Amino acid sequence: MSEHLRNFGNLTRSLTKFEVDIHDMLTHDDTAALVPEDLAAAGKLSRSCWAVVAMLCGAAGVDLPTEPDWDDILAEVNATLGQQ
């Protein structure tokens, strides 16, 4: 891949926002449950983050456990939001 096609700076800002949003969502008692579209997007982002970690660990020879079921995890978390 040519170096000029990489855009890691912008990607980092987007992923950092996702991380901060998830942190805020989990730490504030008044967080409303995610609407279906946001829940699906959070699942997609979680799977993408896992895929990046898996690729890097694979390249370095680091074994990972199997990928968690992000849909189940997010559904469980989502069910508790607003009830804390």
C-alpha positions as CSV (number, residue, x, y, z in Angstrom):
1,M,0.0,0.0,0.0
2,S,1.4,3.3,-1.0
3,E,2.1,5.6,1.9
4,H,0.0,8.5,0.4
5,L,-3.1,6.4,0.6
6,R,-3.0,6.0,4.4
7,N,-5.2,8.3,6.4
8,F,-4.5,7.1,9.9
9,G,-4.8,10.5,11.5
10,N,-8.5,10.9,10.6
11,L,-9.2,7.3,11.4
12,T,-7.6,7.7,14.8
13,R,-9.8,10.7,15.6
14,S,-13.0,8.8,14.6
15,L,-12.0,5.7,16.7
16,T,-11.0,7.9,19.7
17,K,-14.5,9.5,19.5
18,F,-16.1,6.0,19.4
19,E,-14.0,5.1,22.5
20,V,-15.0,8.2,24.4
21,D,-18.6,7.9,23.4
22,I,-18.7,4.2,24.7
23,H,-16.9,5.3,27.9
24,D,-19.4,8.1,28.5
25,M,-22.3,5.8,27.7
26,L,-21.1,3.3,30.3
27,T,-20.3,5.7,33.0
28,H,-23.3,8.1,33.0
29,D,-26.4,6.9,34.9
30,D,-28.8,8.8,32.7
31,T,-27.7,7.3,29.3
32,A,-30.6,6.2,27.2
33,A,-30.6,2.9,25.4
34,L,-29.2,3.0,21.8
35,V,-31.6,3.1,19.0
36,P,-31.3,0.1,16.6
37,E,-29.3,2.0,14.0
38,D,-26.7,3.1,16.6
39,L,-26.6,-0.4,18.1
40,A,-25.9,-1.8,14.7
41,A,-23.2,0.8,14.1
42,A,-21.6,0.1,17.5
43,G,-21.5,-3.6,16.6
44,K,-19.9,-2.9,13.3
45,L,-17.2,-0.6,14.9
46,S,-16.6,-3.3,17.6
47,R,-16.0,-5.9,14.9
48,S,-13.7,-3.6,12.9
49,C,-11.7,-2.8,16.0
50,W,-11.3,-6.5,16.8
51,A,-10.3,-7.2,13.2
52,V,-7.5,-4.7,13.4
53,V,-6.3,-6.1,16.7
54,A,-6.5,-9.7,15.3
55,M,-4.5,-8.7,12.2
56,L,-1.7,-7.0,14.2
57,C,-1.5,-9.8,16.7
58,G,-1.5,-12.4,13.9
59,A,1.4,-10.6,12.2
60,A,3.3,-10.5,15.5
61,G,2.5,-14.2,16.3
62,V,0.3,-13.3,19.3
63,D,-2.6,-15.7,19.9
64,L,-6.0,-14.3,20.7
65,P,-9.1,-16.0,22.0
66,T,-12.0,-16.4,19.6
67,E,-13.9,-13.2,18.8
68,P,-16.6,-12.3,21.2
69,D,-20.2,-12.1,20.0
70,W,-20.4,-8.4,19.8
71,D,-24.2,-8.4,19.1
72,D,-24.9,-10.3,22.3
73,I,-22.5,-8.1,24.4
74,L,-24.0,-4.9,23.0
75,A,-27.5,-6.1,23.5
76,E,-26.8,-6.9,27.1
77,V,-25.1,-3.5,27.7
78,N,-27.9,-1.7,25.9
79,A,-30.6,-3.4,28.0
80,T,-29.0,-2.0,31.2
81,L,-28.7,1.6,29.9
82,G,-31.0,4.1,31.6
83,Q,-31.7,1.5,34.4
84,Q,-28.5,2.0,36.4
